[in-house]
Amino acid sequence: MCAILSDRGDFVVGLDNLENGYLDAIRANVVVIADVANKSVVANVLDTHDIDTVIHFAGYIQVGESMQDPAKYFENNFSNAASLLSAMHQCGIDQFIFSSTAAVFGNPITTPIDENHPKHPINPYGRSKLFLEEMCADLANARGLKSVSLRYFNAAGARPDGTLGERHEPETHLIPLAIDAALGKRPPLKLFGTDYPTPDGTCVRDYIHIHDLCDAHVAAMDYLRAGHPTACFNLGNGVGFSVLEVIRAVEKAVGRPVPYVVESRRQGDPPSLVGDSTLAREKLEWKPKRANLETIVADAVRWHLRGG
């Protein structure tokens, strides 16, 4: 995101505590190493650099961990984000773009899922994100906050030139785990559940390329700057792929088999999550450019082969 904004001429200030990130990946005009929970530091950064829009990515994202340690997720994903919003209000900043999640919906009643689908998250991760969405709506009414909540389905891929990719430790995302398993860099992939009510028994997810995801954030920023009201948008490709289909795509891209072992289902995993992003396409004038699963996987493989 920082790289794309910088490339288009925006002045970018990155604030990160580097708990799950890397300094060399933050391609910004100014980088501040601090925690978003530190309201006084955040307010000073916002004020010093005359910020007009905040894009908030500092959330914990592991569903399984949220089931084991829900307090950690509510503290960071809700309380710390509320502190950030308070600092923004203190500095007179009213434009906020929030990384939300498809997990706010819970088990789908209809597929694909649009923005009006009932929201009944089945894990603390999803609930923590939904709480902040609701807070943003309330602050729009009370303080005039202008926000866009972007509900990611499964972010994947890498920068197409292979210079930036997923560097999680521990890694929990399917595609990088499958690639590393195929390359022999990690143990066999763990496949959680083959008895779901899906065509091949494995979970089905909607994968969206990280570059398309970033383009949606740029569109959301322009949307707010044009004076449009607070809104929530789904970000997905509208097509679901099963775990086994992803494994086959990785095998094709790497040219090696992906070794895997079957484990029992993970608590908190819906069988299928596929998004309807019609509203984002209409209101944000956004269109995914790298939506094909083979493209998403190929870009990720390129990053891994460069030593990512």
Secondary structure as UniProt FT lines:
FT   HELIX           2..7
FT   TURN            8..9
FT   STRAND          13..16
FT   HELIX           23..25
FT   STRAND          30..33
FT   TURN            36..37
FT   HELIX           39..48
FT   TURN            49..50
FT   STRAND          54..56
FT   HELIX           63..68
FT   HELIX           70..73
FT   HELIX           74..80
FT   HELIX           81..90
FT   TURN            91..92
FT   STRAND          95..101
FT   HELIX           102..104
FT   TURN            115..116
FT   HELIX           124..143
FT   STRAND          146..152
FT   STRAND          154..156
FT   TURN            160..161
FT   HELIX           174..183
FT   STRAND          189..192
FT   TURN            199..200
FT   STRAND          204..205
FT   STRAND          207..209
FT   HELIX           210..225
FT   TURN            226..227
FT   STRAND          231..235
FT   STRAND          241..242
FT   HELIX           243..254
FT   STRAND          260..263
FT   TURN            267..268
FT   STRAND          272..273
FT   HELIX           278..283
FT   HELIX           293..305
FT   TURN            306..307
//
